[in-house]
Amino acid sequence: MRLSVPVTDHGSFIAIAAQSEEETWFLIAIDSRLEELSHAHFGSAREIEAAARALLRHETRKPPSTRRS
């Protein structure tokens, strides 16, 4: 890992945007709701932040019975 950027949402630390030796960006999930994005590759740290926050917004709109534990 060459560079890392913390990803936060409303003051909570939710993920890390990390740059590999090949200079590609990937997400390291801290919040379990982001597991499906963990180690997915992106073009930039900003794209990672947007994807993580979008997924969290999508998760909070689901009815409680369909949320993953």
C-alpha positions in Angstrom: 0.0 0.0 0.0 1.5 3.3 -1.1 -1.1 5.7 0.2 -4.3 5.5 2.3 -7.1 7.9 2.9 -9.7 7.5 5.7 -13.3 7.4 4.5 -15.8 8.8 6.9 -19.6 9.3 6.9 -21.2 11.7 9.4 -18.1 11.5 11.6 -17.8 7.7 11.6 -14.8 6.0 10.2 -16.3 3.5 7.7 -13.5 2.5 5.3 -10.0 3.1 4.0 -9.2 4.1 0.4 -5.9 2.6 -0.3 -3.5 2.9 -3.3 -1.6 -0.2 -4.3 1.9 -0.4 -5.7 0.4 -0.4 -9.2 -1.3 2.9 -8.3 -4.9 1.5 -8.5 -7.2 2.4 -5.6 -9.2 -0.2 -3.6 -11.5 -0.1 -0.6 -10.8 -1.7 2.7 -14.1 -2.0 4.6 -14.3 -1.1 8.3 -18.1 -0.9 8.5 -19.5 -4.4 7.9 -22.2 -3.0 5.6 -19.4 -2.2 3.1 -18.1 -5.8 2.9 -19.3 -6.3 -0.7 -17.1 -3.4 -1.8 -14.0 -4.6 0.2 -11.0 -4.9 -2.1 -13.0 -3.6 -5.1 -10.9 -1.4 -7.4 -11.7 2.2 -8.2 -10.2 5.0 -10.2 -9.6 7.3 -7.3 -10.1 7.8 -3.5 -13.0 10.1 -4.3 -14.8 7.4 -6.2 -14.4 5.1 -3.2 -15.9 7.7 -0.9 -18.9 8.1 -3.2 -19.5 4.4 -3.6 -19.2 3.7 0.1 -21.6 6.5 1.0 -24.0 5.5 -1.7 -24.1 1.9 -0.5 -24.7 3.1 3.1 -27.6 5.3 2.0 -29.1 2.3 0.1 -28.7 0.1 3.2 -30.5 2.6 5.4 -33.5 2.8 3.1 -34.2 -1.0 3.2 -36.9 -2.2 5.6 -35.4 -3.7 8.8 -36.4 -7.3 7.8 -34.2 -7.2 4.7 -31.0 -5.7 6.2 -28.1 -8.0 6.6 -26.9 -8.6 10.2 
